Amino acid sequence: MITFPIFILAVIGATHIVVDGVIFEPVRNWIGKHLPKKIHELFTCPQCFGFWMGMFFGALMISTNPIMIFACGCAG
């Protein structure tokens, strides 16, 4: 029962670090120069990145059920 709230906080925290964190700024800049615009937008949009990060980690850590994976994406 406590796993899902911790999962939500972890995904939100990791999303904030990747999208807004100074430590990932060189990575975001490199992505902006070398990869398509849509991928760069993914790494600069907290809502977009959080959803996909939630889906990815939901599939790895929570469940293989597609509905639960989608719920984890929405939670992120």
N, C-alpha and C positions, 0 to 999 in steps of 0.2 A: 504494500500500500504506500509506503514512504518512497519507494523507488521512483515512481513517476514524477512527483514534485521535485526530487533531486535531479532527475533527468531534465526536466524543464529548465531549472535554474542553470544547469551545466550547459545546455545548448544555448540559452540566452547569453550567458557569460562568454562562451566561446565565440558566438556570433559578434558580440560587441568587440572582442579583442581583434578579430579578423577584419571587421568592417571599419572600425573607428580607431583601433590601436595604432600607436606610433611604431611599434615594433614590426607591424606588417605593412607599413607604408611603402618600403622599397619593393615588396612583393606586389602590392597593388599597382605601383607605378610601372613595374616590369610587365605586368599583365596588360596594362593600358597601352603599352607600346608594341607588344609582340603578339597579342592574341586578339581575336575579333571583339568588336565593341560589346556584343551581348554578354560575353564572358566577363569583360571588365565591369559591366553594369551589375552582374551577379555579385561581384566582390565589393561593390560600393553601396548596395541596397540591403539594409538590415532585414527587411521583410523577406526579400527573395532568398538571401543567403541563409537566414534562420530556418526557412521552410525546408530547403534542400539539406541543410545540416541535420535538422530534426529527422527527416526521412532516412538519411544515411545511417545515423547513429541509432535510430529506432529499429532499423532492419538488423543492425549488428548486435544491439544490446537488449531490446525489449521483446520483439516478436517477429515472426516471418509472415504473420497474417497481414494481408494487404490493407485491411481496414485499420489495424493498429499502426502500421507504418504510416499511413496517411494521417492518423490522429497525432502521431509523434511529430510529423511535419508541421501540422497546424499548431501544435504546442510550442514549437520552436519559433 
